[in-house]
Amino acid sequence: MWKKDDEPRPPTTATPPTGVVQTPERPRPAPSPRGEQATIGRSITIRGDVTGDEDLVIQGRVEGTIDLQQHNVTVGPDGRVKANVAGRTVTIEGEVDGDVRGAEQVVLRAGSRVHGDIVAPRVALEDGASFLGSIDMSGAKTAGAAAKPSVAQPAGPRVDAAKA
């Protein structure tokens, strides 16, 4: 016959103890259609150009250029990048010293540090992000600028010290 232990039990939902605050999980960029993702680990340093046909997560160091136009690029909290970065969606949690171009969006998470210009149709800066540079969200410039990362040019008028 049946025992009480054999009867199916209704699913239970766990409730957090009183006084515990749950923080919502940060949204992550959608994975590439193929679901492929490469990771540059914390102990890896790359000097040169990084290109590919999959999403990229950087936890280590990269110096040069990162050009993944159709894919997501994430600079993790331990990531240190001295490069121009181009991707479909670029999310920065670590440090970037260079221009950042996003075909769809650029996100600077709390604790991130960016020194360079940002070009994207949508830009999100979380409270606690550090940013020094300019932001260009105009549609005409974004499409052309995202095609190829370039070296940052100084902004503002030039002053000739000899004439001053």
PLY file of the C-alpha trace (Angstrom):
ply
format ascii 1.0
element vertex 164
property float x
property float y
property float z
element edge 163
property int vertex1
property int vertex2
end_header
0.00 0.00 0.00
0.94 3.63 0.12
3.10 5.14 2.74
3.01 8.80 3.65
6.59 9.18 2.37
5.57 7.96 -1.11
2.98 10.68 -1.66
4.11 13.56 -3.90
4.70 16.74 -1.99
3.75 20.15 -3.35
6.73 22.34 -4.23
7.75 24.77 -1.53
9.02 28.26 -2.07
11.88 29.41 0.08
11.39 32.78 1.71
14.34 34.74 3.00
14.57 35.23 6.75
13.19 38.48 8.12
15.63 41.36 7.83
17.59 39.85 4.89
17.72 42.08 1.84
18.12 40.41 -1.52
19.85 42.46 -4.19
18.65 41.99 -7.74
21.07 40.29 -10.10
22.64 42.59 -12.68
21.43 41.97 -16.19
24.10 40.52 -18.43
24.43 41.08 -22.17
22.53 38.53 -24.22
24.78 35.71 -25.41
25.71 35.48 -29.07
23.29 33.55 -31.28
25.67 30.59 -31.28
26.16 30.76 -27.52
29.95 30.81 -27.86
32.01 32.83 -25.41
35.75 33.20 -24.92
37.37 34.25 -21.65
40.73 35.88 -21.08
41.60 34.74 -17.56
43.06 36.79 -14.72
46.61 35.57 -15.27
46.61 36.18 -19.05
48.15 39.25 -20.73
47.63 39.87 -24.45
49.54 42.50 -26.44
48.17 43.02 -29.94
44.88 42.91 -31.82
41.99 40.79 -30.57
39.35 39.81 -33.14
36.92 36.94 -33.33
33.48 35.58 -34.00
32.16 35.06 -30.46
31.48 36.99 -27.25
34.48 37.86 -25.08
34.93 38.24 -21.32
38.18 39.87 -20.21
39.39 39.18 -16.67
43.09 39.65 -17.48
45.06 42.35 -19.31
44.84 43.41 -22.95
46.98 46.03 -24.71
46.26 46.86 -28.38
42.81 46.77 -30.01
39.69 44.70 -29.42
37.40 44.50 -32.45
34.35 42.24 -32.06
31.77 44.28 -33.99
28.93 41.75 -33.95
29.55 40.37 -30.46
29.39 41.32 -26.79
32.54 42.39 -24.98
32.66 42.36 -21.17
35.59 43.70 -19.18
35.22 41.93 -15.84
36.00 43.43 -12.44
39.62 42.23 -12.66
40.02 43.22 -16.32
42.59 45.87 -17.24
42.44 47.06 -20.86
44.72 49.57 -22.60
43.04 49.37 -25.98
40.28 50.74 -28.15
37.28 48.44 -27.73
34.54 47.85 -30.31
31.62 45.47 -29.94
27.87 45.14 -30.30
27.33 45.61 -26.56
30.28 46.60 -24.38
29.97 46.17 -20.60
32.76 47.44 -18.37
33.22 46.42 -14.75
37.03 46.87 -14.61
39.35 49.43 -16.19
39.62 50.63 -19.79
42.14 53.17 -21.06
41.03 53.79 -24.64
37.98 54.58 -26.76
34.89 52.40 -26.43
32.47 51.88 -29.34
29.22 49.96 -29.03
26.98 49.29 -32.02
24.00 48.90 -29.64
25.06 49.90 -26.13
27.89 50.67 -23.72
27.40 50.02 -19.99
29.75 51.24 -17.24
29.06 49.30 -14.04
29.66 50.62 -10.51
33.37 50.47 -9.73
34.44 50.64 -13.39
37.00 53.18 -14.64
37.11 54.43 -18.22
39.53 56.99 -19.63
38.56 57.57 -23.26
35.69 58.50 -25.51
32.46 56.50 -25.77
30.45 56.20 -28.98
27.15 54.29 -28.88
23.44 54.94 -29.45
22.74 53.98 -25.79
25.07 54.59 -22.84
24.44 53.61 -19.21
26.60 54.84 -16.34
25.91 53.27 -12.96
26.42 55.24 -9.78
30.03 54.70 -8.72
31.47 54.41 -12.25
34.45 56.64 -13.04
34.60 58.18 -16.52
36.87 60.75 -18.17
36.21 61.52 -21.82
33.34 62.38 -24.12
30.15 60.57 -25.07
28.73 60.59 -28.60
25.23 59.15 -28.95
24.41 60.58 -32.38
23.19 57.97 -34.88
25.15 59.14 -37.94
28.55 59.17 -36.24
27.92 55.95 -34.30
27.48 53.73 -37.35
30.70 54.91 -39.00
32.74 55.13 -35.82
31.82 51.63 -34.69
33.21 50.19 -37.91
36.82 50.78 -36.93
38.33 51.83 -33.60
40.65 54.81 -33.86
43.26 56.47 -31.72
41.80 59.12 -29.44
42.27 62.69 -30.67
42.52 65.58 -28.22
39.29 67.56 -27.91
38.91 71.32 -27.77
40.72 74.23 -29.36
44.45 74.12 -29.84
46.59 76.84 -28.33
49.87 77.78 -29.96
52.30 78.54 -27.13
54.51 80.67 -29.42
51.65 83.12 -30.12
50.42 83.25 -26.52
0 1
1 2
2 3
3 4
4 5
5 6
6 7
7 8
8 9
9 10
10 11
11 12
12 13
13 14
14 15
15 16
16 17
17 18
18 19
19 20
20 21
21 22
22 23
23 24
24 25
25 26
26 27
27 28
28 29
29 30
30 31
31 32
32 33
33 34
34 35
35 36
36 37
37 38
38 39
39 40
40 41
41 42
42 43
43 44
44 45
45 46
46 47
47 48
48 49
49 50
50 51
51 52
52 53
53 54
54 55
55 56
56 57
57 58
58 59
59 60
60 61
61 62
62 63
63 64
64 65
65 66
66 67
67 68
68 69
69 70
70 71
71 72
72 73
73 74
74 75
75 76
76 77
77 78
78 79
79 80
80 81
81 82
82 83
83 84
84 85
85 86
86 87
87 88
88 89
89 90
90 91
91 92
92 93
93 94
94 95
95 96
96 97
97 98
98 99
99 100
100 101
101 102
102 103
103 104
104 105
105 106
106 107
107 108
108 109
109 110
110 111
111 112
112 113
113 114
114 115
115 116
116 117
117 118
118 119
119 120
120 121
121 122
122 123
123 124
124 125
125 126
126 127
127 128
128 129
129 130
130 131
131 132
132 133
133 134
134 135
135 136
136 137
137 138
138 139
139 140
140 141
141 142
142 143
143 144
144 145
145 146
146 147
147 148
148 149
149 150
150 151
151 152
152 153
153 154
154 155
155 156
156 157
157 158
158 159
159 160
160 161
161 162
162 163
